[in-house]
Amino acid sequence: MATTTKNGKKTTGANTRTTTAKKKTVKKTTAKKTTKKKKATVTPFGTFGKLISFSVSSSKMLTFSDLKHESEARWKEHALVGRKPRKQFLGPDTETITFDMILDARHGVKPLKTLSDIAAYRDKGKSDYLIINGTKLCKNKMTIVKTSQTWDEVWNKGELVRATISVTLEECVR
């Protein structure tokens, strides 16, 4: 489809428009806008290094429960003859954090892969910060010292669908 403007210039196409400004003819072509669906970004509310990313979204849910943070002081007791023992403060002891996680394939988590990744992290002695809601739960890095896993649901071909893992972290002072 060709149209003729006042200047005698010919234009073609539905998306073409010609404007005249100070004796100059400028041809502008408008492109069709295409909208791309953006992937839903998952913002974690907590992490343990790059290993674990706690988050909830429409496609994935990985959270913890029963988090227990233990810290205590170290004391030395000195026995005295005929008197009550005296205590001497030695300093703070290492902190320990324990929590449980439910790994469910129906919630976008790969239970077997996650279990093996956590075990590999533990066996290599790697340490990292446990961060919940932007706050380090311990001022020093922590390392996984103990795990205990329960396979809650296995389907007929041996596919692990749901597992529970208890993780114990201990402060790693270097």
C-alpha positions as CSV (number, residue, x, y, z in Angstrom):
1,M,0.0,0.0,0.0
2,A,1.7,3.2,-1.1
3,T,0.6,6.7,-0.2
4,T,1.7,10.1,-1.4
5,T,2.4,13.0,1.0
6,K,2.1,16.8,0.2
7,N,5.8,16.9,-0.8
8,G,5.3,14.2,-3.3
9,K,7.3,11.6,-1.3
10,K,6.0,8.1,-1.4
11,T,5.7,6.0,1.8
12,T,4.9,2.4,2.2
13,G,3.7,0.2,5.0
14,A,1.3,0.6,7.8
15,N,4.0,1.3,10.4
16,T,5.6,4.3,8.5
17,R,4.9,7.9,9.0
18,T,6.5,11.0,7.4
19,T,6.9,14.4,9.1
20,T,8.2,17.7,7.7
21,A,10.2,20.0,9.9
22,K,12.1,23.1,8.5
23,K,12.1,21.8,4.9
24,K,13.5,18.5,5.9
25,T,11.6,15.3,5.4
26,V,12.2,12.8,8.2
27,K,11.0,9.3,7.9
28,K,10.2,7.5,11.1
29,T,9.4,3.8,11.4
30,T,7.7,2.5,14.5
31,A,8.6,-1.0,15.5
32,K,6.1,-3.4,16.9
33,K,6.7,-3.9,20.6
34,T,6.9,-7.5,21.7
35,T,6.4,-8.3,25.3
36,K,8.5,-11.1,26.8
37,K,7.4,-12.8,29.9
38,K,10.0,-12.3,32.6
39,K,11.0,-15.2,34.7
40,A,9.9,-14.9,38.3
41,T,12.9,-14.1,40.3
42,V,13.2,-15.9,43.6
43,T,14.6,-13.8,46.3
44,P,15.9,-15.9,49.1
45,F,15.2,-14.9,52.7
46,G,18.2,-16.9,53.9
47,T,21.3,-18.7,52.7
48,F,24.1,-20.9,53.8
49,G,26.8,-19.9,51.4
50,K,26.0,-21.0,47.8
51,L,24.9,-24.4,49.1
52,I,21.4,-23.6,50.5
53,S,19.1,-20.8,49.5
54,F,16.0,-20.6,51.6
55,S,13.1,-19.2,49.5
56,V,9.4,-19.4,48.8
57,S,7.9,-18.8,45.4
58,S,5.3,-20.2,43.1
59,S,7.9,-22.6,41.6
60,K,10.1,-23.5,44.6
61,M,9.8,-23.8,48.3
62,L,12.8,-24.6,50.5
63,T,12.5,-23.5,54.2
64,F,13.7,-24.6,57.5
65,S,11.9,-25.4,60.8
66,D,12.9,-26.0,64.4
67,L,16.0,-23.8,64.3
68,K,17.9,-24.0,67.5
69,H,20.8,-21.6,68.3
70,E,23.0,-22.7,71.2
71,S,25.8,-20.7,72.8
72,E,27.5,-21.0,76.1
73,A,30.4,-19.8,78.1
74,R,33.5,-21.9,79.2
75,W,34.2,-22.1,82.9
76,K,36.9,-23.9,84.9
77,E,36.2,-25.0,88.4
78,H,39.0,-25.0,91.0
79,A,38.5,-27.3,94.0
80,L,39.5,-25.8,97.4
81,V,40.2,-27.7,100.6
82,G,37.5,-27.1,103.1
83,R,35.8,-24.4,101.0
84,K,33.4,-24.2,98.1
85,P,34.9,-24.5,94.7
86,R,35.8,-21.3,92.8
87,K,34.9,-20.8,89.1
88,Q,37.1,-19.0,86.6
89,F,35.6,-17.6,83.3
90,L,37.7,-18.8,80.3
91,G,35.7,-17.2,77.5
92,P,32.8,-18.0,75.1
93,D,32.4,-21.4,73.6
94,T,31.7,-22.1,70.0
95,E,28.1,-21.6,68.8
96,T,25.9,-24.4,67.5
97,I,22.9,-24.1,65.2
98,T,20.5,-27.0,64.4
99,F,17.6,-27.0,62.0
100,D,15.4,-29.3,59.9
101,M,14.5,-29.0,56.2
102,I,11.8,-30.7,54.2
103,L,13.0,-31.5,50.6
104,D,10.0,-32.1,48.5
105,A,10.1,-32.6,44.7
106,R,6.5,-31.3,44.4
107,H,7.8,-28.0,45.7
108,G,10.6,-27.6,43.1
109,V,13.4,-29.2,45.1
110,K,15.5,-32.1,44.0
111,P,15.7,-34.1,47.3
112,L,18.4,-36.6,46.3
113,K,20.7,-34.0,44.7
114,T,20.2,-31.6,47.7
115,L,21.0,-34.4,50.2
116,S,24.2,-35.4,48.3
117,D,25.3,-31.7,48.0
118,I,24.9,-31.2,51.7
119,A,26.8,-34.4,52.5
120,A,29.6,-33.3,50.1
121,Y,29.8,-29.9,51.8
122,R,30.0,-31.6,55.2
123,D,32.7,-34.1,54.1
124,K,34.9,-31.4,52.6
125,G,34.7,-29.4,55.8
126,K,33.6,-26.2,53.9
127,S,32.5,-23.3,56.1
128,D,30.3,-20.4,55.3
129,Y,27.9,-17.9,56.9
130,L,24.3,-18.7,57.8
131,I,22.3,-15.6,56.9
132,I,18.6,-15.2,57.7
133,N,16.8,-12.1,56.6
134,G,20.1,-10.3,55.9
135,T,21.5,-11.0,59.3
136,K,24.4,-13.4,60.1
137,L,23.3,-15.7,62.9
138,C,26.9,-16.1,64.0
139,K,29.8,-13.6,63.6
140,N,32.1,-16.4,62.3
141,K,31.6,-18.9,59.5
142,M,30.0,-22.2,60.4
143,T,30.6,-25.7,59.1
144,I,28.3,-28.7,58.9
145,V,29.3,-31.2,61.5
146,K,26.4,-33.5,61.5
147,T,23.4,-34.5,59.3
148,S,20.6,-36.9,59.8
149,Q,18.2,-37.7,56.9
150,T,14.9,-39.5,56.6
151,W,13.5,-40.6,53.3
152,D,9.8,-39.9,53.8
153,E,8.4,-40.8,50.4
154,V,9.8,-43.0,47.6
155,W,7.8,-43.8,44.6
156,N,7.6,-47.2,42.8
157,K,10.7,-46.8,40.7
158,G,12.9,-45.8,43.6
159,E,12.5,-42.1,43.0
160,L,12.9,-40.1,46.2
161,V,10.1,-37.5,46.3
162,R,10.2,-36.3,49.9
163,A,13.0,-36.3,52.5
164,T,13.7,-34.6,55.8
165,I,17.2,-33.6,56.8
166,S,18.4,-32.3,60.2
167,V,21.6,-30.2,59.9
168,T,23.9,-29.3,62.7
169,L,26.3,-26.3,62.1
170,E,29.1,-25.4,64.4
171,E,31.1,-22.2,64.6
172,C,34.4,-22.4,62.8
173,V,37.0,-20.1,64.5
174,R,40.2,-19.8,62.5
